[in-house]
């Protein structure tokens, strides 16, 4: 009996010790959670530290470095600009004559060949007017002009009348080029304008001429004006029927400001260029100014600037697509300016 009481007492002691141990190991409840003790109305809540936020704010307030754009530049130039219009035409003879016989009969002789140079009153053929039972002296056919034989539509033995031509003679020493000008360019046309002529048969070679004739009428069907151009020097290589490409110089402007057309930017409904300026505050020492300009005539890749730009100013020619006013730039290349004296390619 006594032994049983001792066992019960030992078990009770162990149970009490276990309860005390569990009571001492109760977990702490985080402040602000559902089980956390509430703060008294007058007691201020503990505040978190603001030092990390202050550091982040200081980092966000630091100014970012300006973006730098790489550009190529050139200079505006004061000089000459040649205005011209391009046309196509045909080489023609100023005079072409068909030669007819004086009588009916058969062609008994042909004394010429195509391409022969003949003189005025030279005999080119003979016509035999003989009939059965009647013999006549052959009738000579003479050329009324000097020139080159361009066509012989008959042959020996042909029977012809006074209405059939024996040959065609052209004056190749007085060639001209006939072309037509659109109505919108008629106001620029006048006799004496300089013309630059080229032929496919002679690539790279330029022949100089001038406008010699203007038609008094405008073709109502094509709305164009016929003009004629004559070469300054006779060249035996130029033949009737050849195709000619012409550039008629309508105006020469002197002392105008000109730039490559690639410098001009059309944006926001306006036209402007980017002028490079020195700026010690910029990281590269260079900034651009967006300068509005008034463009004039454009000839090939050259552009006249009527207002807004001065000769010698440095402007951007490549790399301006992303530029804005006051953008910082770095010049990575310089393009030679346009020549003062203009030329036509």
ABEGO torsion letter per residue (X at the ends): XAAAAAAAAAAAAAAAAAAAAAAAABBBBBBGBAABBBBBAABBBBBBBAAAAAAAAAAAABBBBBBBBBBBBBBBBBBBBBBBBBBBBBBBBABBBBBBBABBEBBABBABBBGBBBBBGBBABBBBABBBGBBBBBBBBBBABBEBBABBABBBGBBBBAABBABBBBBAABBBBBBBBBAAAAAABBBGBBBBBBBAABBGBBBBBBBABBBABBBAAAGBBBBBBBBABBBAABBBGBBBBBBBBABBBBGBBBBBAAABBBBGGBBBBBBBBBBAABAAGBBBBBBBBBBBBBBEABBBBABGBBBGBBBBABGAAABBBGBBBBBABBBBBBBABBBBX
